[in-house]
Amino acid sequence: MNGFGRCLAFVLGDASGEVPETHDREPLVFWQQWLAERQLGLVPVAEAERFGWAGNWLGLVRDAAGEQQAVVMFGLPSGPVLDPAGVLDRDTTRTIEEGFVVAPLGALFFRGSQSGQPSLDGRVEAVLVAPEACVPLTRLSRVRALRGEGLEGDRYAARRGTFGGDGGNGYDLTLIEAEALDELARGGIAFGWEEARRNVVTRGIDLNALVGRQFRVGEVECIGRRLAEPCAHLQRLTRPGVLRGLVHRGGLRADILSDGVIAEGDSVSAQA
């Protein structure tokens, strides 16, 4: 997937050079994660070779060597407005194999003070780990956090989780608000903290507001990467209604920036 960063920068109108040009991870996963940190996503389009839209969208086309090259398409019908490798310039009959539209993931719902400001301070209600994917989580009074890895004894620190990747991808630590689980219960869906399959249950802090921000859990420095949106996998492991009830309330994915201990009762606070 060559040239994707340059094409994405064009679509986003990035003049600051924020969009990285190179990376060493699986390309599509990398870009999905990078965009999710900015509350954006890649929406695949059906029948990309015939897709047309009065806006910029990303296409993937193979060059003569069989390598996928990214292009920016535009219009009804669509044509290339940016073709870094010149693939379509040299052969206009080549087919767009895949297409993507960049779209917002959705609104963030804060429940802060009446002034509309999210609460940036709270506490740890529970700490939980599981040694393997899909096995029940165990509640601990305290656990050691490992920089760039996860919680000691947890499946993601050992890279044995259902989802995951290398450090820096937002898989070190997951958090969820106790208030979100309380709301599920009031709606008739009893959902235990262990069932939520998040490492840390918090109370009092708006986790959605921590996306892209550094924060501290006890003595451990972290950075929020993106929302931990619920998925069909979580609903399969629990019960119907969980997916709908946790949309934009599924918690936060974060990376651990320093070693330390996280314990029940610890403070959770955003850094200024």
MARLUMKOL-760065 format. One line per 3 residues: their letters; for each residue x, y, z of N, C-alpha, C. Coordinates in pm, whole numbers, padded with zeros to 5 digits, m for minus. Example, Ala and Ser with C-alpha at 12.3 -4.5 7.8 and 13.67 -1.06 7.14 Angstrom:
# MARLUMKOL-760065
as = 01319/m00569/00780/01230/m00450/00780/01320/m00330/00780  01285/m00225/00708/01367/m00106/00714/01290/00003/00787 $
This chain:
# MARLUMKOL-760065
mng = 00086/m00119/00000/00000/00000/00000/00089/00124/00000  00153/00150/m00113/00248/00261/m00123/00175/00393/m00147  00230/00500/m00090/00177/00634/m00114/00053/00668/m00034 $
fgr = 00010/00579/00058/m00116/00604/00128/m00106/00727/00218  00008/00742/00287/00024/00857/00375/00014/00988/00300  00077/00994/00184/00073/01118/00105/m00068/01148/00057 $
cla = m00139/01043/00014/m00276/01063/m00033/m00368/01101/00083  m00348/01040/00199/m00430/01074/00315/m00407/01219/00356  m00282/01264/00353/m00252/01403/00386/m00325/01498/00291 $
fvl = m00333/01460/00163/m00406/01542/00065/m00553/01549/00100  m00614/01434/00133/m00757/01430/00167/m00786/01512/00292  m00696/01505/00390/m00717/01576/00517/m00677/01723/00509 $
gda = m00618/01762/00399/m00573/01901/00386/m00461/01932/00484  m00373/01835/00509/m00268/01849/00608/m00150/01926/00551  m00134/02049/00598/m00023/02130/00552/00090/02133/00655 $
sge = 00067/02070/00771/00164/02077/00880/00260/01959/00879  00233/01859/00795/00318/01741/00793/00292/01645/00905  00173/01651/00966/00141/01563/01078/00125/01419/01033 $
vpe = 00073/01398/00912/00051/01262/00865/00185/01195/00838  00213/01082/00905/00343/01016/00883/00352/00958/00742  00472/00956/00687/00491/00905/00552/00524/00756/00551 $
thd = 00592/00709/00655/00631/00570/00659/00596/00510/00795  00590/00378/00800/00561/00305/00923/00606/00162/00902  00612/00085/01013/00659/m00054/01001/00555/m00153/01048 $
rep = 00426/m00116/01040/00320/m00205/01082/00232/m00242/00963  00139/m00335/00986/00047/m00374/00879/m00028/m00249/00833  m00020/m00212/00704/m00062/m00079/00660/m00204/m00039/00697 $
lvf = m00304/m00119/00661/m00441/m00077/00684/m00471/m00064/00832  m00421/m00156/00913/m00442/m00148/01057/m00376/m00022/01113  m00255/00007/01067/m00185/00127/01113/m00266/00252/01085 $
wqq = m00316/00266/00962/m00388/00389/00928/m00523/00397/01000  m00589/00284/01020/m00714/00285/01096/m00689/00333/01238  m00581/00285/01299/m00549/00326/01435/m00507/00472/01440 $
wla = m00428/00516/01346/m00383/00655/01342/m00502/00749/01328  m00595/00715/01242/m00714/00798/01224/m00806/00793/01346  m00817/00676/01408/m00905/00663/01525/m00861/00754/01639 $
erq = m00731/00778/01650/m00681/00870/01752/m00729/01012/01726  m00772/01039/01606/m00822/01171/01568/m00973/01169/01543  m01039/01064/01594/m01183/01045/01582/m01229/01040/01436 $
lgl = m01146/00976/01353/m01178/00954/01213/m01165/00806/01182  m01226/00764/01073/m01218/00625/01032/m01216/00611/00882  m01181/00492/00835/m01183/00459/00693/m01306/00374/00664 $
vpv = m01395/00424/00580/m01516/00351/00543/m01494/00287/00407  m01493/00154/00398/m01475/00089/00268/m01594/00116/00178  m01569/00132/00049/m01677/00154/m00046/m01699/00027/m00127 $
aea = m01822/00000/m00159/m01855/m00118/m00240/m01827/m00089/m00387  m01782/m00192/m00459/m01756/m00181/m00603/m01673/m00056/m00633  m01553/m00054/m00576/m01467/00064/m00587/m01439/00103/m00731 $
erf = m01436/00004/m00821/m01405/00037/m00961/m01513/00121/m01026  m01636/00119/m00967/m01747/00198/m01022/m01792/00310/m00930  m01722/00327/m00816/m01765/00425/m00717/m01742/00567/m00768 $
gwa = m01838/00652/m00742/m01825/00793/m00776/m01878/00879/m00664  m01809/00988/m00636/m01851/01076/m00526/m01794/01214/m00550  m01874/01315/m00522/m01831/01454/m00541/m01746/01499/m00422 $
gnw = m01643/01425/m00396/m01550/01455/m00287/m01427/01369/m00304  m01326/01396/m00225/m01202/01317/m00232/m01221/01183/m00163  m01173/01076/m00226/m01171/00945/m00162/m01044/00872/m00203 $
lgl = m01009/00769/m00127/m00882/00698/m00146/m00905/00569/m00222  m00824/00546/m00323/m00833/00423/m00400/m00700/00350/m00399  m00706/00217/m00415/m00587/00135/m00426/m00587/00066/m00561 $
vrd = m00478/00078/m00635/m00466/00022/m00768/m00329/m00044/m00780  m00320/m00154/m00855/m00192/m00225/m00870/m00113/m00169/m00988  00016/m00155/m00965/00102/m00110/m01074/00150/m00231/m01156 $
aag = 00237/m00208/m01253/00282/m00315/m01342/00359/m00423/m01268  00416/m00390/m01150/00491/m00488/m01072/00403/m00563/m00974  00272/m00530/m00972/00181/m00598/m00881/00171/m00536/m00744 $
eqq = 00236/m00421/m00723/00231/m00352/m00594/00108/m00262/m00587  00044/m00257/m00468/m00069/m00167/m00451/m00019/m00025/m00431  m00076/00066/m00507/m00043/00208/m00498/m00169/00286/m00463 $
avv = m00154/00386/m00378/m00268/00468/m00338/m00285/00586/m00433  m00409/00622/m00458/m00443/00739/m00539/m00558/00812/m00469  m00572/00939/m00499/m00688/01016/m00453/m00780/01034/m00572 $
mfg = m00907/00990/m00555/m01006/01000/m00660/m01108/01108/m00627  m01175/01159/m00731/m01274/01265/m00710/m01372/01266/m00827  m01499/01289/m00795/m01596/01322/m00898/m01691/01211/m00937 $
lps = m01790/01250/m01019/m01895/01160/m01072/m01893/01167/m01225  m01840/01069/m01294/m01759/00957/m01244/m01625/01007/m01191  m01558/00924/m01110/m01435/00967/m01045/m01312/00947/m01131 $
gpv = m01219/01038/m01114/m01089/01027/m01177/m00982/01067/m01078  m00856/01036/m01106/m00748/01066/m01012/m00715/01214/m01006  m00708/01267/m00883/m00662/01405/m00864/m00523/01406/m00800 $
ldp = m00482/01292/m00744/m00345/01275/m00696/m00305/01130/m00719  m00198/01110/m00793/m00151/00977/m00831/00000/00974/m00811  00047/00958/m00685/00191/00973/m00657/00281/00885/m00742 $
agv = 00238/00762/m00772/00321/00671/m00850/00296/00683/m01000  00197/00764/m01040/00167/00780/m01182/00109/00657/m01247  00046/00569/m01167/m00005/00443/m01222/m00117/00467/m01323 $
ldr = m00216/00546/m01285/m00329/00571/m01375/m00291/00667/m01487  m00190/00748/m01462/m00143/00836/m01569/m00085/00754/m01684  m00021/00642/m01649/00042/00559/m01751/m00055/00460/m01814 $
dtt = m00156/00418/m01737/m00250/00318/m01788/m00387/00344/m01728  m00471/00415/m01799/m00603/00454/m01747/m00700/00337/m01740  m00661/00220/m01792/m00751/00105/m01788/m00736/00024/m01658 $
rti = m00637/00058/m01577/m00618/m00018/m01452/m00737/00003/m01359  m00771/m00103/m01283/m00891/m00104/m01200/m00860/m00064/m01056  m00947/00020/m01000/m00938/00051/m00858/m00989/m00072/m00782 $
eeg = m00901/m00137/m00706/m00938/m00261/m00637/m01014/m00236/m00507  m00973/m00135/m00432/m01037/m00101/m00305/m01050/00049/m00295  m01154/00093/m00224/m01174/00235/m00205/m01217/00264/m00062 $
fvv = m01182/00384/m00014/m01214/00423/00123/m01251/00571/00127  m01351/00601/00210/m01386/00740/00240/m01346/00767/00384  m01283/00880/00408/m01249/00920/00544/m01370/00987/00606 $
apl = m01413/00937/00724/m01534/00988/00787/m01516/00999/00937  m01588/01092/01001/m01583/01101/01149/m01639/00975/01212  m01581/00933/01324/m01630/00816/01395/m01762/00844/01465 $
gal = m01786/00969/01504/m01910/01002/01573/m01884/01103/01682  m01993/01156/01737/m01981/01257/01841/m01933/01194/01971  m01862/01273/02051/m01822/01230/02184/m01920/01289/02283 $
ffr = m01966/01205/02376/m02068/01249/02470/m02006/01266/02608  m01989/01391/02649/m01936/01420/02780/m02052/01444/02876  m02030/01402/03000/m02132/01423/03101/m02071/01501/03216 $
gsq = m02007/01610/03186/m01938/01687/03287/m02030/01784/03359  m01976/01895/03399/m02053/01993/03474/m02153/02062/03385  m02236/02146/03446/m02336/02218/03369/m02273/02315/03271 $
sgq = m02146/02350/03293/m02077/02439/03199/m02040/02366/03071  m02059/02234/03070/m02027/02156/02952/m01885/02103/02951  m01807/02134/03055/m01669/02086/03061/m01664/01945/03118 $
psl = m01590/01855/03054/m01580/01717/03106/m01500/01714/03235  m01531/01618/03319/m01455/01598/03441/m01324/01528/03408  m01213/01581/03456/m01081/01526/03424/m01013/01465/03545 $
dgr = m01090/01436/03649/m01037/01372/03768/m01133/01264/03816  m01080/01152/03859/m01163/01045/03912/m01078/00948/03992  m01125/00826/04004/m01052/00726/04083/m01069/00588/04021 $
vea = m00983/00497/04061/m00989/00358/04016/m01085/00281/04106  m01186/00221/04046/m01282/00139/04119/m01241/m00008/04119  m01178/m00052/04011/m01139/m00193/04002/m01025/m00209/03902 $
vlv = m00942/m00311/03925/m00833/m00348/03834/m00853/m00495/03797  m00848/m00526/03667/m00878/m00662/03623/m00781/m00707/03514  m00747/m00835/03516/m00661/m00893/03413/m00712/m01031/03375 $
ape = m00671/m01077/03258/m00698/m01214/03214/m00573/m01265/03143  m00529/m01386/03172/m00404/m01435/03113/m00414/m01472/02966  m00535/m01500/02920/m00555/m01543/02781/m00680/m01477/02725 $
acv = m00692/m01476/02593/m00811/m01424/02528/m00933/m01509/02564  m01045/m01444/02584/m01176/m01509/02602/m01194/m01578/02738  m01094/m01577/02823/m01112/m01636/02956/m01160/m01528/03052 $
plt = m01229/m01565/03162/m01281/m01465/03256/m01170/m01377/03314  m01203/m01251/03340/m01110/m01160/03403/m01110/m01181/03554  m00996/m01156/03615/m00981/m01167/03760/m00956/m01029/03819 $
rls = m01028/m00998/03926/m01013/m00867/03991/m00897/m00873/04091  m00809/m00772/04084/m00694/m00763/04172/m00700/m00633/04251  m00638/m00632/04367/m00633/m00508/04445/m00527/m00414/04390 $
rvr = m00424/m00469/04328/m00317/m00388/04268/m00245/m00472/04164  m00181/m00406/04069/m00110/m00475/03963/00002/m00386/03913  00106/m00446/03862/00218/m00369/03807/00195/m00342/03659 $
alr = 00213/m00215/03623/00202/m00174/03483/00341/m00168/03422  00354/m00222/03301/00483/m00230/03233/00483/m00136/03112  00578/m00046/03108/00586/00054/03002/00590/m00012/02865 $
geg = 00500/00030/02776/00498/m00020/02640/00449/m00162/02625  00397/m00222/02732/00354/m00362/02725/00210/m00381/02773  00183/m00346/02897/00049/m00367/02952/00058/m00396/03101 $
leg = m00044/m00463/03154/m00046/m00500/03295/00013/m00638/03314  00095/m00653/03414/00158/m00781/03443/00051/m00889/03462  00063/m00999/03389/m00033/m01107/03399/m00152/m01096/03306 $
dry = m00158/m00987/03228/m00272/m00969/03138/m00238/m01018/02997  m00343/m01061/02924/m00321/m01120/02791/m00261/m01021/02692  m00287/m00892/02709/m00232/m00797/02612/m00085/m00768/02637 $
aar = m00041/m00774/02762/00102/m00760/02789/00179/m00876/02728  00115/m00994/02726/00177/m01113/02668/00149/m01126/02519  00076/m01028/02462/00037/m01029/02321/m00043/m01155/02287 $
rgt = m00136/m01190/02379/m00223/m01305/02355/m00370/m01265/02358  m00399/m01136/02337/m00537/m01091/02337/m00605/m01119/02205  m00739/m01109/02205/m00815/m01130/02081/m00776/m01028/01976 $
fgg = m00762/m00903/02019/m00716/m00797/01931/m00582/m00751/01987  m00502/m00692/01904/m00377/m00644/01960/m00273/m00614/01857  m00157/m00576/01908/m00045/m00540/01821/00072/m00505/01908 $
dgg = 00172/m00443/01849/00290/m00404/01923/00260/m00283/02011  00352/m00253/02103/00337/m00137/02188/00322/m00010/02105  00245/00085/02158/00220/00209/02085/00096/00206/02001 $
ngy = 00021/00096/02005/m00101/00084/01924/m00228/00106/02005  m00214/00137/02135/m00332/00156/02218/m00386/00027/02276  m00303/m00077/02283/m00347/m00205/02340/m00285/m00233/02477 $
dlt = m00204/m00141/02530/m00143/m00165/02660/m00247/m00171/02771  m00344/m00081/02767/m00436/m00063/02879/m00573/m00022/02828  m00678/m00082/02884/m00814/m00040/02853/m00884/00002/02981 $
lie = m00966/00106/02970/m01040/00159/03084/m01186/00176/03046  m01275/00171/03144/m01417/00196/03122/m01475/00263/03245  m01574/00348/03225/m01637/00419/03335/m01740/00331/03406 $
aea = m01734/00329/03538/m01836/00259/03616/m01975/00316/03586  m01981/00445/03557/m02109/00509/03528/m02175/00450/03404  m02093/00413/03304/m02149/00353/03182/m02212/00218/03213 $
lde = m02147/00141/03299/m02200/00010/03336/m02323/00025/03426  m02324/00128/03509/m02442/00156/03592/m02563/00188/03505  m02540/00265/03398/m02650/00300/03308/m02705/00179/03237 $
lar = m02617/00087/03200/m02663/m00038/03139/m02755/m00113/03235  m02714/m00120/03360/m02794/m00192/03460/m02929/m00125/03479  m02932/00007/03481/m03060/00077/03496/m03149/00055/03375 $
ggi = m03089/00026/03262/m03166/m00003/03141/m03206/m00149/03130  m03179/m00227/03233/m03222/m00367/03234/m03118/m00466/03188  m02994/m00420/03164/m02887/m00510/03121/m02783/m00517/03233 $
afg = m02794/m00617/03317/m02697/m00636/03425/m02564/m00679/03363  m02460/m00604/03390/m02333/m00623/03320/m02221/m00601/03420  m02160/m00708/03466/m02056/m00698/03567/m01928/m00636/03514 $
wee = m01850/m00584/03608/m01724/m00521/03569/m01632/m00620/03499  m01629/m00744/03544/m01546/m00845/03479/m01591/m00871/03336  m01722/m00864/03312/m01775/m00891/03178/m01737/m00782/03078 $
arr = m01712/m00662/03126/m01677/m00552/03035/m01542/m00575/02967  m01459/m00661/03026/m01330/m00699/02969/m01236/m00581/02949  m01244/m00485/03040/m01150/m00373/03043/m01061/m00389/03166 $
nvv = m00939/m00335/03159/m00844/m00352/03268/m00876/m00268/03391  m00923/m00147/03369/m00945/m00054/03479/m01087/00002/03470  m01160/m00007/03581/m01292/00056/03592/m01273/00184/03672 $
trg = m01319/00296/03617/m01301/00426/03682/m01436/00483/03726  m01429/00583/03810/m01549/00659/03846/m01512/00806/03860  m01596/00891/03801/m01580/01035/03818/m01510/01107/03705 $
idl = m01439/01036/03620/m01365/01100/03512/m01428/01065/03379  m01429/01161/03286/m01482/01139/03151/m01369/01085/03063  m01370/00956/03042/m01261/00893/02968/m01256/00938/02823 $
nal = m01371/00969/02763/m01370/01014/02623/m01283/01137/02604  m01275/01219/02708/m01198/01343/02699/m01048/01319/02703  m01007/01195/02728/m00864/01165/02739/m00802/01118/02608 $
vgr = m00881/01107/02502/m00824/01069/02372/m00722/01175/02330  m00601/01130/02305/m00495/01222/02263/m00428/01297/02377  m00465/01267/02503/m00409/01340/02617/m00330/01244/02706 $
qfr = m00230/01300/02773/m00159/01224/02874/m00236/01233/03006  m00234/01125/03081/m00302/01122/03209/m00229/01025/03301  m00263/01030/03427/m00197/00946/03527/m00300/00858/03595 $
vge = m00266/00730/03610/m00345/00636/03689/m00256/00592/03804  m00286/00639/03925/m00196/00614/04035/m00060/00674/04004  00044/00592/04006/00179/00642/03978/00221/00619/03833 $
vec = 00129/00574/03750/00161/00534/03613/00118/00640/03513  00210/00681/03426/00181/00776/03319/00127/00702/03197  00020/00754/03139/m00043/00692/03022/m00078/00798/02919 $
igr = m00113/00753/02801/m00167/00843/02699/m00286/00777/02633  m00396/00851/02622/m00516/00799/02558/m00499/00797/02408  m00531/00683/02346/m00514/00670/02201/m00645/00685/02127 $
rla = m00748/00611/02167/m00876/00616/02098/m00982/00550/02186  m01107/00568/02147/m01215/00506/02222/m01210/00354/02207  m01242/00284/02314/m01253/00138/02310/m01399/00104/02281 $
epc = m01438/00124/02157/m01578/00102/02120/m01614/m00045/02136  m01739/m00073/02174/m01782/m00213/02187/m01785/m00281/02051  m01781/m00413/02052/m01778/m00487/01926/m01865/m00612/01939 $
ahl = m01887/m00676/01826/m01970/m00797/01825/m01907/m00907/01910  m01772/m00909/01918/m01704/m01009/01999/m01745/m00996/02146  m01749/m00872/02198/m01789/m00851/02336/m01932/m00895/02358 $
qrl = m02021/m00864/02265/m02161/m00902/02281/m02178/m01054/02276  m02098/m01122/02192/m02106/m01268/02185/m02065/m01332/02318  m01969/m01269/02386/m01922/m01323/02513/m02015/m01291/02629 $
trp = m02111/m01200/02607/m02198/m01158/02717/m02345/m01178/02684  m02412/m01072/02636/m02556/m01084/02611/m02602/m00976/02514  m02717/m00997/02448/m02769/m00896/02355/m02795/m00763/02426 $
gvl = m02777/m00654/02353/m02802/m00521/02406/m02678/m00449/02453  m02572/m00525/02478/m02448/m00464/02526/m02386/m00374/02420  m02383/m00420/02298/m02322/m00341/02189/m02391/m00206/02176 $
rgl = m02524/m00208/02167/m02598/m00082/02152/m02581/00007/02274  m02581/m00052/02392/m02574/00027/02515/m02440/00092/02541  m02334/00043/02478/m02200/00097/02504/m02142/00175/02386 $
vhr = m02221/00207/02287/m02172/00289/02176/m02125/00424/02231  m02001/00460/02205/m01934/00580/02256/m01922/00579/02408  m01952/00467/02473/m01939/00455/02618/m01855/00332/02655 $
ggl = m01786/00276/02557/m01712/00152/02580/m01577/00170/02645  m01538/00295/02670/m01414/00320/02740/m01304/00375/02652  m01181/00354/02696/m01063/00417/02636/m00952/00314/02618 $
rad = m00884/00322/02505/m00761/00245/02483/m00643/00339/02504  m00546/00292/02579/m00433/00378/02614/m00303/00301/02607  m00193/00375/02600/m00060/00319/02609/00003/00360/02741 $
ils = 00087/00274/02795/00153/00298/02923/00291/00357/02897  00317/00473/02955/00441/00546/02931/00545/00528/03040  00507/00472/03155/00603/00452/03263/00565/00328/03344 $
dgv = 00665/00261/03398/00639/00149/03488/00580/00201/03619  00507/00114/03687/00452/00153/03816/00341/00059/03858  00274/00095/03966/00167/00014/04021/00034/00089/04011 $
iae = m00070/00016/03970/m00207/00068/03969/m00286/m00011/04072  m00357/00059/04159/m00429/m00007/04267/m00569/00049/04280  m00660/m00031/04334/m00794/00019/04364/m00783/00142/04454 $
gds = m00865/00241/04424/m00865/00364/04503/m00769/00470/04453  m00679/00434/04359/m00586/00533/04303/m00663/00643/04231  m00601/00759/04225/m00658/00869/04148/m00632/00851/03999 $
vsa = m00720/00905/03919/m00704/00909/03772/m00723/01054/03733  m00624/01114/03667/m00636/01256/03635/m00560/01289/03508  m00618/01382/03431/m00552/01430/03309/m00444/01527/03345 $
qa = m00337/01528/03266/m00230/01623/03287/m00266/01755/03223  m00223/01862/03282/m00251/01996/03229/m00178/02015/03098 $
